[in-house]
Amino acid sequence: MQYKKCCGFGCQCCNNNVLVGSSDIRLFVNEYRERIKQQMLREDETQKSAFISFAEREHSISDSGWIKENYEKFFEHTPNEEFIKLHFLSEMGYITSMIYTPDGKFILVGHSSGMIQMRHGVTGTVLHTLRNIQFPPKPIYALQYSRIEERVCYAACMDGAIYRIEIPNLDLSAADIPEYCIKADPTLQNLYTQFYSAPGISSCATPFVTQRSPALSMGITSDQAKLVVGYADTSVKIYDMETQEIDLNLKVHKIRRQFIPKKLQRMHFHQVCAIRCHDEKPYMFASGAWDNTLRIWDVRCKVGCMMTFEGVNICSDSIDLNREHCIAGSWQPLEALTVWDLAARKRLNIIRVQNRRPDVDGEYIYSCRYWSTTAKANMLLLAAAVRSAWR
């Protein structure tokens, strides 16, 4: 069947042309084929294409100017210049958790690949691998030292398990600081274990308690009797350290939550990303979740939390307790660090950053802690892991 020539402006003759044809799809395919041929001819003749081709787009002069302008604005001659040079990048994955030993000599680092390494507290040299790379990779989101057992810590993993880690006894004096170590980079061995054979079981890390839901946060009470774990399924589970059994499961079903008013809800309804136990009161702990609430709990109360503070946008492990006060870091650009009075059940004050650079987009606090001296006489406020949004 033959087609008559069409003007191509959507007039009556175009409509008649579509109706006369045996197939509308064939007509459109033929038209698209002609467009591709014309484009190829234009590209062969080094002419400018009428529409975007599939070739890679080269950076123009305007893009280079934008990059240079942002470099001069944010990076050049700024106090954070050392943060750009002194960075840590390896095949182990991103750093997702970190904790110092009580004496401050060593530091434990959890990676997104599931590996846990012990490094020197001054130089950062890897001294021992406490847990090998996990396959498939699951991040270590929380590390907590044991309050009674010496050289023992616990790690919360994304695979739903809490691992008990035995820390080796390494005696390194401050005068003999190692610049490198034979065990400093076991990347080849771990990558071989990850991709070419079954992963080996490390003698340093053993599963303590396991669940199906990912474990995002954890804490140990001051008397070392209970283990509090926050999960991604909005639950807070309290374990007995001796029997490793669940004593209390603080979770409300999704169907029941629909019939409870918001002001009367005493459970989290989003993943629990922060847990902090009180250092002096073994029955008290605080939790933060992605439901914009900060909750204070009592292990003796089995029906829910004691108090709830709303409007606290906690995104990570950014809460801490000290006596009758609680600090919380929020995911917001301004006034992100707040102090809450537990006795009066209200917000005490807002810590406003005075020396924040004007070119930083916001505060966005990931983590905050109370810092105590060795004598434990004065308590100072320490906010860390502040996100700087570069544009």
C-alpha positions as CSV (number, residue, x, y, z in Angstrom):
1,M,0.0,0.0,0.0
2,Q,1.3,3.4,-0.9
3,Y,1.2,6.6,1.2
4,K,0.8,10.0,-0.2
5,K,3.2,12.7,0.9
6,C,2.2,14.5,4.1
7,C,3.1,18.0,5.1
8,G,3.9,16.9,8.7
9,F,2.1,19.8,10.5
10,G,-0.8,17.8,12.0
11,C,-3.4,19.0,9.5
12,Q,-6.3,17.0,8.0
13,C,-4.1,15.4,5.4
14,C,-1.9,14.0,8.2
15,N,-4.9,12.4,9.9
16,N,-6.0,10.9,6.7
17,N,-2.6,9.6,6.1
18,V,-2.6,7.7,9.4
19,L,-6.1,6.3,8.8
20,V,-5.2,5.1,5.2
21,G,-2.1,3.2,6.4
22,S,-2.3,-0.5,7.3
23,S,-0.6,0.0,10.7
24,D,0.0,3.1,12.8
25,I,2.9,1.5,14.6
26,R,4.7,0.8,11.3
27,L,4.2,4.4,10.3
28,F,5.8,5.7,13.4
29,V,8.7,3.2,13.2
30,N,9.5,4.3,9.6
31,E,9.4,8.0,10.7
32,Y,11.8,7.3,13.6
33,R,14.1,5.4,11.3
34,E,14.3,8.4,9.0
35,R,15.1,10.7,11.9
36,I,18.0,8.4,13.0
37,K,19.4,8.3,9.5
38,Q,19.3,12.1,9.2
39,Q,21.0,12.4,12.6
40,M,23.8,10.0,11.5
41,L,24.3,12.0,8.3
42,R,24.6,15.3,10.3
43,E,27.1,13.8,12.7
44,D,29.2,12.5,9.8
45,E,29.2,15.9,8.2
46,T,30.3,17.4,11.7
47,Q,27.2,19.4,11.9
48,K,25.4,20.2,15.1
49,S,22.7,17.6,15.9
50,A,19.1,18.8,16.3
51,F,18.6,16.6,19.3
52,I,20.8,14.9,21.9
53,S,22.7,11.9,20.7
54,F,24.0,9.0,22.7
55,A,27.6,10.2,22.7
56,E,29.2,11.3,26.0
57,R,28.8,15.0,26.7
58,E,32.0,16.9,27.2
59,H,32.4,19.5,29.9
60,S,31.9,23.0,28.7
61,I,33.8,26.1,29.8
62,S,30.8,27.1,32.0
63,D,31.1,23.9,33.9
64,S,34.8,24.5,34.6
65,G,34.0,27.9,35.8
66,W,31.4,26.6,38.2
67,I,33.9,24.0,39.6
68,K,36.6,26.7,40.1
69,E,34.1,29.1,41.7
70,N,33.0,26.4,44.2
71,Y,36.6,25.4,45.0
72,E,37.5,29.0,45.8
73,K,34.4,29.4,47.9
74,F,34.4,26.3,49.9
75,F,37.9,24.6,49.9
76,E,40.6,27.2,49.3
77,H,42.0,28.9,52.4
78,T,39.4,27.4,54.8
79,P,40.0,25.9,58.3
80,N,38.7,22.5,57.0
81,E,41.5,22.1,54.5
82,E,43.2,19.4,56.6
83,F,39.9,17.4,56.6
84,I,40.2,17.1,52.8
85,K,43.8,15.9,52.8
86,L,43.6,13.5,55.8
87,H,40.9,11.1,54.8
88,F,40.6,7.4,55.1
89,L,39.6,5.2,52.1
90,S,40.2,1.5,51.7
91,E,38.6,-1.6,50.4
92,M,37.2,-2.4,53.8
93,G,34.1,-0.1,53.2
94,Y,32.9,3.0,54.8
95,I,33.3,3.6,58.6
96,T,29.9,3.2,60.2
97,S,30.9,3.1,63.9
98,M,33.8,3.9,66.1
99,I,34.6,3.7,69.8
100,Y,37.7,4.3,72.0
101,T,39.0,2.0,74.7
102,P,38.5,3.2,78.3
103,D,42.2,4.1,78.6
104,G,42.2,5.8,75.2
105,K,45.2,3.8,73.8
106,F,43.2,2.0,71.1
107,I,40.2,2.6,68.9
108,L,37.8,0.1,67.4
109,V,36.4,0.8,64.0
110,G,33.4,-0.9,62.4
111,H,33.1,-0.8,58.6
112,S,30.2,-1.2,56.2
113,S,31.6,-4.5,55.0
114,G,31.2,-6.0,58.5
115,M,34.9,-5.8,59.4
116,I,35.9,-4.6,62.8
117,Q,39.5,-3.5,63.3
118,M,41.5,-2.4,66.3
119,R,43.8,0.6,65.6
120,H,46.3,2.6,67.5
121,G,44.7,5.6,69.2
122,V,47.4,8.1,68.1
123,T,48.6,7.0,64.7
124,G,45.6,5.0,63.5
125,T,47.7,2.0,62.5
126,V,45.8,-1.3,62.2
127,L,46.9,-3.6,65.0
128,H,44.5,-6.4,64.8
129,T,41.4,-7.6,62.9
130,L,38.7,-8.5,65.3
131,R,36.2,-9.6,62.7
132,N,36.7,-10.4,59.0
133,I,34.8,-9.1,56.0
134,Q,31.2,-10.4,56.0
135,F,29.7,-11.8,52.8
136,P,27.2,-10.4,51.8
137,P,28.5,-7.2,53.4
138,K,26.5,-6.0,56.4
139,P,27.4,-2.8,58.3
140,I,28.4,-2.6,62.0
141,Y,26.2,0.2,63.3
142,A,27.0,0.3,67.0
143,L,29.9,-0.7,69.3
144,Q,29.6,-0.9,73.1
145,Y,32.2,-1.8,75.7
146,S,31.4,-4.2,78.5
147,R,31.1,-2.4,81.9
148,I,32.4,-5.3,83.9
149,E,34.3,-7.7,81.6
150,E,37.8,-6.6,80.7
151,R,38.7,-6.5,77.0
152,V,35.3,-7.4,75.9
153,C,32.9,-5.3,73.7
154,Y,29.7,-5.9,71.7
155,A,28.8,-5.0,68.2
156,A,25.4,-4.5,66.6
157,C,25.3,-5.7,62.9
158,M,22.8,-5.2,60.1
159,D,22.3,-8.9,59.9
160,G,20.4,-8.9,63.1
161,A,23.1,-10.3,65.4
162,I,24.9,-8.9,68.4
163,Y,28.5,-10.1,68.4
164,R,30.6,-10.6,71.5
165,I,34.2,-9.5,70.7
166,E,37.2,-10.4,72.7
167,I,39.9,-7.8,72.4
168,P,43.5,-9.1,72.5
169,N,45.9,-7.7,75.1
170,L,48.4,-5.6,73.2
171,D,51.0,-3.7,75.3
172,L,52.3,-0.7,73.3
173,S,54.0,2.1,75.1
174,A,53.6,5.7,73.9
175,A,57.4,5.9,73.2
176,D,57.3,2.9,70.8
177,I,54.5,4.0,68.4
178,P,54.3,1.7,65.4
179,E,54.5,3.3,62.0
180,Y,53.4,0.2,60.3
181,C,52.5,-3.4,61.2
182,I,52.5,-6.8,59.5
183,K,48.8,-7.2,60.3
184,A,48.1,-3.6,59.2
185,D,46.4,-4.4,55.9
186,P,44.9,-7.9,55.6
187,T,42.9,-6.9,52.5
188,L,44.1,-9.6,50.2
189,Q,43.3,-12.4,52.5
190,N,39.9,-11.0,53.4
191,L,39.0,-10.3,49.8
192,Y,40.0,-13.8,48.9
193,T,37.8,-15.1,51.7
194,Q,34.9,-13.0,50.6
195,F,34.8,-13.8,46.9
196,Y,36.6,-17.1,46.3
197,S,35.8,-19.3,49.3
198,A,33.6,-19.7,52.4
199,P,34.1,-17.0,55.0
200,G,36.1,-18.2,58.0
201,I,34.9,-17.8,61.5
202,S,36.9,-15.4,63.5
203,S,37.9,-16.4,67.0
204,C,37.5,-12.9,68.3
205,A,33.9,-12.3,67.4
206,T,31.1,-14.8,68.2
207,P,27.3,-14.2,67.9
208,F,25.7,-13.4,71.2
209,V,22.0,-12.9,70.3
210,T,20.4,-13.1,66.9
211,Q,17.2,-11.8,65.3
212,R,15.8,-11.5,61.8
213,S,15.5,-7.7,61.9
214,P,18.6,-5.5,61.5
215,A,20.1,-4.3,64.8
216,L,20.8,-0.5,64.5
217,S,21.6,0.5,68.1
218,M,22.5,-1.0,71.5
219,G,23.4,-0.3,75.1
220,I,24.3,-2.1,78.3
221,T,22.9,-1.1,81.7
222,S,25.3,0.1,84.4
223,D,25.0,-3.2,86.4
224,Q,25.8,-5.3,83.3
225,A,22.5,-7.2,83.8
226,K,20.6,-6.2,80.7
227,L,21.3,-5.6,77.0
228,V,19.1,-3.1,75.2
229,V,18.9,-3.4,71.4
230,G,17.0,-1.2,69.0
231,Y,15.9,-2.8,65.7
232,A,14.7,-1.6,62.3
233,D,11.3,-3.2,62.9
234,T,10.5,-0.4,65.4
235,S,11.1,-2.7,68.4
236,V,13.3,-2.3,71.5
237,K,14.3,-5.6,73.0
238,I,15.8,-6.1,76.4
239,Y,18.0,-9.2,76.9
240,D,19.3,-10.9,80.0
241,M,23.1,-11.0,79.8
242,E,23.4,-14.4,81.5
243,T,20.6,-16.4,79.9
244,Q,20.7,-14.4,76.6
245,E,16.9,-14.5,76.5
246,I,14.4,-11.7,75.8
247,D,13.1,-10.3,79.0
248,L,11.0,-7.6,77.4
249,N,9.9,-6.8,73.9
250,L,8.8,-3.1,73.6
251,K,6.8,-3.0,70.4
252,V,3.2,-2.3,69.3
253,H,1.6,-3.9,66.4
254,K,0.9,-1.8,63.3
255,I,-2.8,-2.6,63.4
256,R,-3.2,-1.7,67.1
257,R,-1.3,1.5,66.6
258,Q,-4.0,2.9,64.3
259,F,-6.5,2.9,67.1
260,I,-4.2,4.6,69.7
261,P,-4.1,8.4,69.7
262,K,-0.7,9.9,68.9
263,K,-0.3,11.6,72.3
264,L,-1.0,8.3,74.1
265,Q,1.4,6.2,72.1
266,R,4.3,4.9,74.3
267,M,6.2,2.9,71.7
268,H,8.3,3.8,68.6
269,F,6.7,3.5,65.2
270,H,9.8,3.8,63.2
271,Q,13.3,2.2,63.2
272,V,15.2,2.8,66.4
273,C,18.6,4.3,65.5
274,A,19.9,5.4,69.0
275,I,20.1,3.7,72.4
276,R,21.9,5.1,75.5
277,C,21.8,3.6,79.0
278,H,22.3,5.7,82.1
279,D,25.7,5.3,83.8
280,E,24.3,5.6,87.3
281,K,20.7,4.3,87.1
282,P,20.7,0.7,85.9
283,Y,16.9,0.8,85.1
284,M,16.9,3.9,82.9
285,F,17.8,4.2,79.2
286,A,16.9,6.6,76.4
287,S,16.1,5.9,72.7
288,G,15.7,7.8,69.5
289,A,14.0,6.8,66.3
290,W,13.1,8.1,62.9
291,D,9.6,9.0,64.2
292,N,11.0,12.4,65.4
293,T,10.7,11.4,69.1
294,L,13.1,11.0,72.0
295,R,11.8,8.5,74.6
296,I,12.9,7.7,78.2
297,W,12.4,4.2,79.4
298,D,12.4,2.2,82.6
299,V,13.1,-1.5,82.4
300,R,10.7,-2.1,85.3
301,C,7.8,-0.6,83.3
302,K,6.6,-3.1,80.8
303,V,3.8,-1.1,79.1
304,G,5.9,1.6,77.4
305,C,8.1,4.5,77.9
306,M,8.0,6.9,80.9
307,M,8.2,10.2,78.9
308,T,8.2,11.3,75.3
309,F,9.8,14.4,73.8
310,E,8.5,15.2,70.3
311,G,10.1,17.2,67.5
312,V,13.5,15.7,67.9
313,N,14.6,14.5,64.5
314,I,17.3,12.0,65.4
315,C,18.9,10.3,62.5
316,S,21.8,8.4,64.1
317,D,23.4,7.6,67.5
318,S,23.1,11.2,68.7
319,I,21.8,11.0,72.3
320,D,23.5,10.8,75.7
321,L,22.5,10.8,79.4
322,N,24.1,12.5,82.4
323,R,22.3,12.6,85.8
324,E,19.0,14.2,85.1
325,H,19.7,15.6,81.7
326,C,19.7,14.3,78.2
327,I,21.3,15.8,75.1
328,A,20.0,15.1,71.6
329,G,21.4,16.0,68.1
330,S,18.8,16.5,65.4
331,W,19.0,16.4,61.6
332,Q,18.3,20.0,61.0
333,P,20.4,23.0,59.8
334,L,20.0,25.3,62.9
335,E,19.5,24.7,66.6
336,A,20.2,21.0,66.2
337,L,21.7,20.4,69.6
338,T,19.3,20.5,72.5
339,V,19.4,19.6,76.3
340,W,16.3,18.1,77.9
341,D,15.6,18.1,81.7
342,L,14.3,14.7,82.7
343,A,13.1,15.9,86.1
344,A,11.0,18.8,84.8
345,R,10.1,16.8,81.6
346,K,10.8,19.7,79.2
347,R,13.5,21.2,77.0
348,L,16.1,23.0,79.1
349,N,18.0,24.9,76.5
350,I,19.4,25.0,72.9
351,I,23.1,24.9,72.2
352,R,23.7,27.3,69.4
353,V,27.0,27.0,67.5
354,Q,28.9,30.3,67.7
355,N,31.9,29.6,65.5
356,R,30.1,27.9,62.5
357,R,31.4,28.9,59.2
358,P,29.1,31.0,57.0
359,D,29.6,28.8,53.9
360,V,28.4,25.6,55.7
361,D,24.9,24.7,54.7
362,G,23.8,23.4,58.1
363,E,24.7,21.6,61.4
364,Y,22.9,18.2,60.8
365,I,24.4,16.4,63.9
366,Y,25.1,12.7,63.5
367,S,26.5,12.0,67.0
368,C,26.9,13.8,70.3
369,R,28.3,12.8,73.7
370,Y,29.0,14.0,77.2
371,W,32.7,14.1,77.7
372,S,34.1,13.4,81.2
373,T,37.6,13.9,82.4
374,T,39.5,11.2,84.2
375,A,38.5,12.5,87.6
376,K,34.9,12.8,86.5
377,A,34.6,16.1,88.1
378,N,33.4,18.3,85.3
379,M,31.1,17.3,82.5
380,L,31.5,19.0,79.2
381,L,29.4,18.8,76.1
382,L,30.9,17.4,73.0
383,A,29.1,17.3,69.7
384,A,30.7,15.5,66.9
385,A,30.2,14.3,63.4
386,V,28.6,17.4,62.1
387,R,27.6,17.2,58.5
388,S,28.9,20.0,56.2
389,A,26.8,20.1,53.0
390,W,29.0,21.3,50.1
391,R,27.4,22.5,46.9
